[in-house]
Amino acid sequence: MKQITTKEVEKLLIKGERLNIVDVREVEELQSGKIRGTLNIPLGLLDFRMHELDKSKEYILVCRSGGRSGRACQLLDSHGFNVINMTGGMLEWEGEIN
């Protein structure tokens, strides 16, 4: 499984890179903040909503600590998606949130 650190994601965003970030936390968890521009698809709904994603794009998956996003990466990878797990999740995120 491909991985990226929170610092690497933050640097890419600061440089103006357009990233496709999917946050797999539950809706109520987003109240603590999320990375600007992320799409929220809770892990439990990913099977039902993966049709919203484009297999030609690369996605960075995010959760609270990196565990659920790792499982989401395995699921999406098994369906032919190009995915990267953000290790450390939002617990390690020091960048801007909204």
N, CA and C of each residue as an Amber inpcrd file, in Angstrom:
protein
   294
   0.8410000  -1.1760000   0.0000000   0.0000000   0.0000000   0.0000000
   0.8890000   1.2450000   0.0000000   0.5710000   2.1670000  -0.9090000
   1.3110000   3.4200000  -0.9570000   0.9150000   4.2800000   0.2370000
   1.8960000   5.0230000   0.7670000   1.6450000   5.8660000   1.9230000
   2.2600000   7.2420000   1.7030000   1.6850000   8.2180000   2.3980000
   2.2000000   9.5820000   2.3610000   2.0340000  10.1450000   3.7690000
   2.9620000  10.9830000   4.1950000   2.8740000  11.5580000   5.5350000
   2.0080000  12.8170000   5.5120000   1.5810000  13.2220000   6.6850000
   0.7950000  14.4520000   6.7970000   1.6100000  15.6500000   6.3270000
   2.8810000  15.6610000   6.6400000   3.7650000  16.7710000   6.2420000
   3.8780000  16.8450000   4.7190000   3.9910000  15.6820000   4.0600000
   4.0870000  15.6690000   2.6030000   2.8090000  16.2110000   1.9670000
   1.6550000  15.8220000   2.5110000   0.3800000  16.3220000   1.9960000
   0.3020000  17.8290000   2.1990000   0.6610000  18.2900000   3.3760000
   0.6170000  19.7260000   3.6660000   1.5040000  20.5060000   2.6990000
   2.7180000  20.0090000   2.4380000   3.6340000  20.6890000   1.5160000
   3.0470000  20.7610000   0.1130000   2.4230000  19.6780000  -0.3400000
   1.8020000  19.6740000  -1.6710000   0.6740000  20.7030000  -1.7510000
  -0.1320000  20.7920000  -0.7080000  -1.2330000  21.7610000  -0.6880000
  -0.6920000  23.1940000  -0.6730000   0.3560000  23.4440000   0.0880000
   0.9600000  24.7780000   0.1540000   1.5030000  25.1750000  -1.2200000
   2.0570000  24.1990000  -1.9540000   2.5780000  24.4680000  -3.3010000
   1.4600000  24.6820000  -4.3150000   0.2180000  24.4550000  -3.8940000
  -0.9010000  24.6660000  -4.8110000  -1.3230000  23.4430000  -5.5960000
  -0.7980000  22.2850000  -5.2200000  -1.1960000  21.0460000  -5.8970000
  -2.6830000  20.7890000  -5.6600000  -3.3550000  20.3210000  -6.6890000
  -4.7680000  19.9670000  -6.5490000  -4.8300000  18.4740000  -6.2090000
  -5.1370000  18.1820000  -4.9580000  -5.1690000  16.7950000  -4.4880000
  -6.6040000  16.3260000  -4.3440000  -6.8090000  15.0570000  -4.5770000
  -8.1040000  14.4220000  -4.3560000  -8.0220000  13.6890000  -3.0240000
  -8.5910000  14.2920000  -1.9960000  -8.5090000  13.7340000  -0.6510000
  -9.8900000  13.2470000  -0.2380000  -9.9370000  12.0060000   0.2260000
 -11.1840000  11.4270000   0.7170000 -11.0140000  11.1460000   2.2030000
 -11.8770000  11.7510000   3.0040000 -11.8630000  11.5690000   4.4530000
 -12.8970000  10.4980000   4.7900000 -12.4530000   9.3930000   5.3730000
 -13.3570000   8.2660000   5.6430000 -13.8660000   8.2500000   7.0910000
 -13.6930000   9.3680000   7.8050000 -14.2290000   9.4520000   9.1680000
 -15.7470000   9.6360000   9.1130000 -16.3880000   9.3820000  10.2460000
 -17.8250000   9.5920000  10.3730000 -18.1290000  11.0900000  10.3490000
 -19.3300000  11.4420000   9.9230000 -19.7260000  12.8390000   9.7790000
 -19.4840000  13.6370000  11.0620000 -19.8470000  13.0670000  12.2140000
 -19.6730000  13.8050000  13.4680000 -18.2010000  14.0530000  13.8070000
 -17.3020000  13.2300000  13.2890000 -15.8770000  13.4290000  13.5490000
 -15.3360000  14.6540000  12.8080000 -16.0040000  15.0510000  11.7620000
 -15.5440000  16.1920000  10.9630000 -15.6930000  17.5070000  11.7150000
 -16.4890000  17.5060000  12.7750000 -16.6760000  18.7260000  13.5660000
 -15.3610000  19.2060000  14.1780000 -14.4220000  18.2990000  14.3650000
 -13.1160000  18.6820000  14.9080000 -12.2230000  19.2960000  13.8320000
 -12.7140000  19.3370000  12.6000000 -11.9760000  19.9440000  11.5010000
 -11.6200000  18.9410000  10.4260000 -11.4950000  19.4570000   9.2110000
 -11.0970000  18.6230000   8.0820000 -10.1920000  19.4220000   7.1640000
  -9.4710000  18.7320000   6.3450000  -8.5960000  19.3780000   5.3810000
  -9.4840000  19.9940000   4.3010000  -9.2160000  21.2450000   3.9680000
 -10.0370000  21.9530000   2.9880000 -10.1120000  21.1710000   1.6670000
 -11.3230000  21.0910000   1.1260000 -11.5210000  20.4580000  -0.1750000
 -11.6820000  18.9470000  -0.1490000 -11.7240000  18.3580000   1.0370000
 -11.8560000  16.9010000   1.0950000 -13.2920000  16.4680000   0.8490000
 -13.4120000  15.2800000   0.3060000 -14.7020000  14.6330000   0.1240000
 -14.8770000  13.6710000   1.2920000 -16.0120000  13.7370000   1.9720000
 -16.2580000  12.8310000   3.0960000 -17.1060000  11.6560000   2.6380000
 -16.5270000  10.4580000   2.7400000 -17.2590000   9.2110000   2.5190000
 -16.8930000   8.3060000   3.6920000 -17.7470000   8.2100000   4.7140000
 -17.4330000   7.3480000   5.8540000 -17.1040000   5.9180000   5.3950000
 -16.1490000   5.3070000   6.0700000 -15.6910000   3.9680000   5.6860000
 -16.8450000   2.9950000   5.4930000 -17.8390000   3.0290000   6.3830000
 -18.9640000   2.1090000   6.2870000 -19.8230000   2.2990000   5.0460000
 -19.6990000   3.4470000   4.3920000 -20.4850000   3.7290000   3.1860000
 -19.6600000   3.6330000   1.9030000 -18.3730000   3.3600000   2.0370000
 -17.4750000   3.3770000   0.8850000 -17.8860000   2.3900000  -0.2000000
 -18.2920000   1.1930000   0.2060000 -18.7640000   0.1930000  -0.7600000
 -19.8930000   0.7380000  -1.6250000 -20.7870000   1.5020000  -1.0070000
 -21.9770000   2.0040000  -1.6820000 -21.7210000   3.2860000  -2.4650000
 -20.6300000   3.9960000  -2.1270000 -20.3940000   5.2930000  -2.7590000
 -19.1460000   5.3430000  -3.6260000 -18.4510000   4.2210000  -3.7900000
 -17.2200000   4.2670000  -4.5840000 -17.4830000   4.6570000  -6.0340000
 -18.7290000   4.5230000  -6.4860000 -19.0690000   4.9400000  -7.8520000
 -18.9130000   6.4530000  -8.0310000 -18.8120000   7.2050000  -6.9340000
 -18.6130000   8.6520000  -6.9990000 -17.1590000   9.0120000  -7.3180000
 -16.2690000   8.0340000  -7.2350000 -14.8470000   8.2600000  -7.4680000
 -14.4810000   7.8790000  -8.8970000 -13.4130000   8.4880000  -9.3980000
 -12.9520000   8.3010000 -10.7760000 -11.6700000   7.4540000 -10.7570000
 -11.6970000   6.3140000 -11.4090000 -10.5280000   5.4180000 -11.3990000
  -9.3160000   6.0180000 -12.1040000  -9.4970000   7.0780000 -12.8690000
  -8.3590000   7.6980000 -13.5580000  -7.6140000   8.6920000 -12.6610000
  -8.1640000   8.9510000 -11.4680000  -7.5400000   9.8990000 -10.5460000
  -6.8540000   9.1630000  -9.3980000  -5.9280000   9.8690000  -8.7620000
  -5.2610000   9.3520000  -7.5740000  -5.9230000   9.9780000  -6.3520000
  -6.1920000   9.1600000  -5.3440000  -6.8500000   9.6280000  -4.1260000
  -5.9670000   9.4110000  -2.9150000  -5.9550000  10.4130000  -2.0360000
  -5.2930000  10.2960000  -0.7390000  -6.4010000  10.0680000   0.2720000
  -6.3070000   8.9790000   1.0330000  -7.3360000   8.6590000   2.0170000
  -6.8860000   9.0330000   3.4150000  -7.8210000   9.6310000   4.1660000
  -7.5380000  10.2020000   5.4810000  -8.5750000   9.7060000   6.4810000
  -8.1400000   9.4690000   7.7190000  -9.0670000   9.1980000   8.8220000
  -8.4730000   9.8350000  10.0790000  -8.8710000   9.3740000  11.2170000
  -8.3880000   9.9490000  12.4760000  -6.9130000   9.6200000  12.7090000
  -6.5290000   8.3420000  12.5430000  -5.1570000   7.9400000  12.8710000
  -4.4270000   7.1900000  11.7560000  -5.1320000   6.7900000  10.7200000
  -4.4990000   6.0670000   9.6120000  -4.9690000   4.6370000   9.4590000
  -5.6740000   4.1040000  10.4440000  -6.1440000   2.7140000  10.3820000
  -7.3120000   2.5120000   9.4310000  -8.3570000   3.3030000   9.6080000
  -9.5260000   3.1680000   8.7280000  -9.1870000   3.5420000   7.2930000
  -8.3550000   4.5620000   7.1390000  -7.9800000   4.9450000   5.7740000
  -7.1490000   3.8390000   5.1280000  -6.3810000   3.0990000   5.9190000
  -5.6420000   1.9530000   5.3950000  -6.5880000   0.8740000   4.8910000
  -7.6480000   0.6040000   5.6570000  -8.6440000  -0.3780000   5.2200000
  -9.3760000   0.1180000   3.9710000  -9.6550000   1.4270000   3.9270000
 -10.3080000   2.0050000   2.7570000  -9.4080000   1.8700000   1.5250000
  -8.1110000   2.0670000   1.7120000  -7.1640000   1.9060000   0.6040000
  -7.1900000   0.4780000   0.0690000  -7.2030000  -0.4950000   0.9780000
  -7.2420000  -1.8970000   0.5470000  -8.5000000  -2.1870000  -0.2600000
  -9.6360000  -1.6770000   0.2150000 -10.9040000  -1.8950000  -0.4860000
 -10.8860000  -1.2570000  -1.8660000 -10.5100000   0.0110000  -1.9310000
 -10.5170000   0.7120000  -3.2170000  -9.4700000   0.1400000  -4.1710000
  -8.2980000  -0.2150000  -3.6400000  -7.2600000  -0.8220000  -4.4640000
  -7.7600000  -2.1230000  -5.0960000  -8.5120000  -2.9040000  -4.3400000
  -9.0350000  -4.1750000  -4.8610000 -10.0720000  -3.9560000  -5.9690000
 -10.5900000  -2.7250000  -6.0710000 -11.5380000  -2.3820000  -7.1310000
 -10.8820000  -1.5450000  -8.2360000  -9.5560000  -1.4800000  -8.2340000
  -8.8350000  -0.8350000  -9.3210000  -8.5850000   0.6570000  -9.1750000
  -8.7560000   1.1980000  -7.9740000  -8.4940000   2.6160000  -7.7580000
  -7.0360000   2.8410000  -7.3710000  -6.5270000   4.0290000  -7.7140000
  -5.1630000   4.4280000  -7.3780000  -5.2340000   5.2330000  -6.0840000
  -4.7990000   4.6430000  -4.9720000  -4.9830000   5.2530000  -3.6550000
  -3.6950000   5.2910000  -2.8410000  -3.6390000   6.2760000  -1.9490000
  -2.5060000   6.4550000  -1.0470000  -3.0710000   6.6950000   0.3550000
  -2.5080000   6.0410000   1.3420000  -2.9380000   6.2220000   2.7310000
  -2.1170000   7.3330000   3.3750000  -2.8110000   8.3150000   3.9940000
  -2.1050000   9.3490000   4.7450000  -1.8590000   8.8100000   6.1520000
  -0.6090000   8.4640000   6.4250000  -0.2570000   7.8820000   7.7180000
  -0.3810000   8.9160000   8.8260000  -0.7810000   8.4620000   9.9860000
  -0.9180000   9.3520000  11.1350000  -2.2590000  10.0540000  11.2080000
  -2.9470000  10.1390000  10.0800000  -4.2800000  10.7280000  10.0360000
  -4.3530000  12.1370000  10.5960000  -5.5540000  12.5290000  10.9610000
  -5.7960000  13.8810000  11.4560000  -5.1550000  14.1230000  12.8230000
  -4.8220000  13.0540000  13.5390000  -4.1240000  13.2320000  14.8150000
  -2.7630000  13.8940000  14.6030000  -2.1150000  13.6170000  13.4720000
  -0.7960000  14.1770000  13.1890000  -0.8580000  15.4010000  12.2710000
  -2.0310000  15.7240000  11.7540000  -2.1700000  16.8500000  10.8260000
  -1.9250000  18.1610000  11.5550000  -1.0000000  18.9560000  11.0280000
  -0.7010000  20.2620000  11.6250000  -1.0570000  21.4070000  10.6890000
  -1.5420000  21.0680000   9.5010000  -1.8880000  22.0820000   8.5120000
  -3.2250000  22.7300000   8.7910000  -3.6440000  23.5570000   7.8490000
  -4.8900000  24.2920000   7.9630000  -6.0780000  23.3450000   7.9210000
  -7.0700000  23.6420000   8.7490000  -8.3210000  22.8760000   8.7190000
  -9.4830000  23.8510000   8.6520000 -10.6180000  23.3280000   8.2320000
 -11.8440000  24.1350000   8.2730000 -12.9930000  23.2770000   8.6680000
